[in-house]
């Protein structure tokens, strides 16, 4: 391979997206234990110090009935998708300054991906969604 072909190959490889962190919902269930003191998920989940998290993916922030959200969360305009949730779990106060959530955040991208996979399993009723 000549120098030009090698340079083109290297350039093409640099344009490819980096592989995503694999998501493992079983590992996410273990990571969720860090959240369980404040949040519940699954059948029968109720609000605690934080809101219950059933049906979180796709839900606008600040919309769980019966939970008193901070004004910054209510006015955030966020909709919880995987990317927004990943940013929030990394550093809640960076994404929503003055949020009531006291949790400092998760450091490992793998833990964040796994907990999102775990949370995404549950529909709004708390039932596990088939195929998740």
N, C-alpha and C positions, 0 to 999 in steps of 0.2 A: 504494500500500500504506500503510495507516495505521500509527501508532506501535505499536499492540498487535500487529499482524501481523508487523511487523519484529522486535519483541522476541521473539516466539514463534519466528520463523525463526532468529534468532541463537542462541537457547537450544537449539533442535534441532540446529543445526550444531555447537554446542559439545559435544553429547553423542555425536556420531559419533566412532568411533575414528580416530586418526591413521593415515594410510596406512603400511603396513609398508615397510621398506626392501627394495627388490627384491633377490632373490638371484641371483647369477651364478656358477655353479660354475667357469667358465673363469677368471674373475677370482679366485675362491677358490683355484684351483690356484697362481696367482702368489703370493697372500698366504701360502699354505702353505709356501713356501720359507723363511719365518721360523721355521717349526716343524721343518723337515726335518733340521736338525742333531741333533735329539733324538728325533724321531718318524718312523716310516715308515707308509705306507698303500699299499694296492694288492696285487696278486699278489706273493707272496714276501716280504711285509713281515715284519720281525723286530723284536723289542724292541731298543731302543738305550738311550740315557741315559733316555729315557721309553718307555712302552709303545707297541706298534704300535696303530694306531687303526682297524683294520678292524672294521666292525659296531658302531661306537661308539654310534650313536643307538639308544636303548632298552636299552643295557647298563648294569648296575649298576657304579658306580665301584669300582676296585680289584680287578677280576676277570680280568685278562689273565694266563693261565698263564705262569709263568716270570719275571714281573716283580716285583721287590721294592718294594712301595708303602710310603709313610710310614704310620705308625699313624693320623694324622689323616684321610688319604684312605680307609683301610680302614674307619674308623668313621664316615665322613661320612654314610652312608645315601643318597648321591646316586644317581640314575639319570640317565644322560645323555640329555636331550631337548634340543630347540632352545633353550628358555628357560634351562635350567640351564647348558648349554654356553656360551650367550651371556654369562651372568653370570660364568662361570669365565674365559672368554677376555678379558673386560674387566679383571678383577683376580683372578687365581688365589688370592692369599693373603687376599683379603677373603672369598671364598667358603669356602675351606678353609685356615684359619690353620695355619701350620707345615707346609704341603705342601712336598714336595721340589722341586717345579717352580720353577725360578729365573726363569722368564719373567715380566716385569713386567705384560704384558697388551697387548691391542690397543686403541687409542684410538678408532678410527673405527667407528661402528656398521655402516657399509657393508662394511668389511673383515670384521667379525665375521659378518654375514649371509652374505657370499660364502664364507667359509671353512667355515661350517656346511653350506652347499649342496654344497660340494666334498666334505667328509667324508661327508655323507649318501649319496653315490653308491655307496659301497663296502659290500658285505655282509661277513659275518664271514670269508668265504674270501678276501676281497680283490678279488672280481669286481665290476665295475660293475653296478649294478642297472638293469634296463631302465626307461626312462622318467624317469630322474633327470637 
